[in-house]
């Protein structure tokens, strides 16, 4: 019996059509070649809490040609990074109301993690968040899943994880979690009905 549900953020519960670097290039002409040194050499450390995004970005953003402030750049980044997957959030709410513990798992640095939970409003749908910035490792690392298991007392065979990246799914399965690859909502719904047989009826009742 599945007692816990862990959902990925970007690409799963957050619908995203363009990444920050793509939007930066399209809207302001700041190319990926320009931003590559920051994202290739620095940003990963920010996502695992080893560096502070604001401190590190302050050393780069002027050389990119950004004319505004650092805070304006971060707002452009965070506020346009995607839309909430409302259909999925409805399913999460239904399961949570039935007693399933729900968690968000995200590879993000601390400022965007805070934005996602508060300004973006995802915090109200989950019992807790596992952010790489606070865990100290990413979902592609077994240590991330060891942290999930030990800090919250989550039993992997009773826990379903959804993500849109194969490597994250592979590592979660290797550490004992039930894991499904997210491709689209039709596939998600069918597999969720299989994992939670009562879910279809509950969702249908809500729509009446």
N, C-alpha and C positions, 0 to 999 in steps of 0.2 A: 504494500500500500504506500502510495506517495504522500508524504506529509509536508514536503517543502518544495517550493518552486523558486528557481533562480533564473532571472531573465537578464540578458545582455542589454546594454543601452543603445549605443549608436548602431543603426542598421537593423535593429529588432524592435524595441519599444519606442525608438526614435527613428522616424522615417527621414532619411537624408539623401538628397539627390546630388549635391555638390559638397566637396570638402572645402575647408577654409582656404587652402592655397589656391583652389580653382576659382573660388569667388573673389579672392584678392586679385588674381590675375584678370578676371573678366571685368570687375568693377573699377579697378584702379591701375591696371597695367603692371602690377608688381609680379614678376614672373616666378615660376617655381625654381628656376636656377638661382634667383636672387635669395629666396628664402631657404634653399636647400641646406646651407651650412648650419643654420639654426636647428632645423628639423632632423638633420642627419647626425649632428654631433652633440646636441644639447637636450632636445625636447624629451627624449626617452627617459633621461634621468629625472626630469620634472614629473613624469607620469608615475614614477616609483618613489617619489618623495625625497630624492637625493639632492635636488635643486629646486629653487623657488622660481616659478614661471615669470613672475613680474620682474624679479631681479635680473634674470637671464635675458628676457625679452627686451628690457631697457637698454641692453648693450647692442642690440641689433636693429630695432625697428626704424630708427632714423636713417640708417644706411640703406634700408629697403626703399626709401622714398615716401614713406607714410607721412602725411602732412599734419595729422591730428595728434592728439595726446595718446599716451599708452592706454589709458582707461577707455578712450574711444575705440582704439584698436581691439581691445578685449571685448567691448560691447559688440562690435561688428562681428567678431569671431563667434562669441557665444550665442548671441540672440538670433543668428541666422543659420545655425548649424543643423536645423531640422525641425520637423513637426511631430507632435505626439501621435503615436499609433493608438487612436481612440478605441478602435475595435479590440485591440489586444488589452488595453487598460480595463475595458469592461469585463473581459474574461478574468483578468487578474483580480478585480474587485469581487467578482462572484466567488472565485475560489477562496479568497481571503475570508469572505463572510462565512464560508462553510468550514473554516478552521484550518485551511492550508496556510502555512507560513510562507510569505513571499519576500524575496530579496532581489535587489538590483546588483548586478555585477558589471563593473565598468573599468576599462583601462583609461583612466583620466587623471590629470593632475588636480591638485586640491581646489583650485579656484573654479574650474569648470564643474567639478563634482558638486561643489556648493551651489553653483548656478542651476544645475540640472535638478537638484533636490528642492530648491527653494523657488527661485524666479520661474523656472520652467514647470515646477509643480509636481515633479514625480515622487517627491518624498511622501506624499499622502497615500500612495498606493503600495508602499513597501514597509515591511517591519524593520528592515535595516538595509544598509548599502555596503557592499564590498568594493571599495575603490582601490585600484592599484597604488594610488598615492598614499593611502593609509596602511595598506597591507605590506607594501614594500616590494612587491613583485607583481607580474602581470599574469593574465589568465593562461598564457602559454607555458607557464612554469608550474611544476608540481607543488612548489612551496605556497603558491596562492591557494590551492585547493586544500592543502594541509592546514593552512590558516583558517579557512572557512569551516573545516571540520572541527578543529580544536577550540576555536574561540566562541562559537555559537552552539557547540554540542550537536551539530548537524550530522546525521547518519547518512553517508553517501548512498547506500542502496534504497533509501527512502526519499531521495532528492532528485528532482528532474531539473536539468539545466538546458536552457536554449541559448544558442549563439549562432552568428552567421559566418564564423571563421572555422575552417576545418581543423586547424592546429589546436585551437581552444577546446573543441569537441574531443579531439583525440586525447589530450592530456587529462581532461575531466574524466573520461571513461577509464583511462589508465589508473586513476586514483580512486575508482570505485563508484563514481557518480553515474546516474542515468543521464545521457546527453543526446539532444536532438539538434540537427543542423537546420537553422531557419532559412527558408528560401522564399516563401510567400505565405499569405494568410490562409489560403485554401489548404495548403499542406499542413500549416500550423494547427488549424482547426480540426482537421481529420485526425491528426496524431494526438491532440489534446483530448478528443473524445475517446480515443482508445485508452489513454492513460487515466482519464477521469470519466468513466461511463455515465455518471450522473450529470455531467456538465451540459450536455446538449439540452436536456429537459429544463435545467435551471435557466439557461440563457433564453430558451424559447418562452418560458413563463414570464421573464422580465420584459420581453418584447410585446407581450399581449396588452 
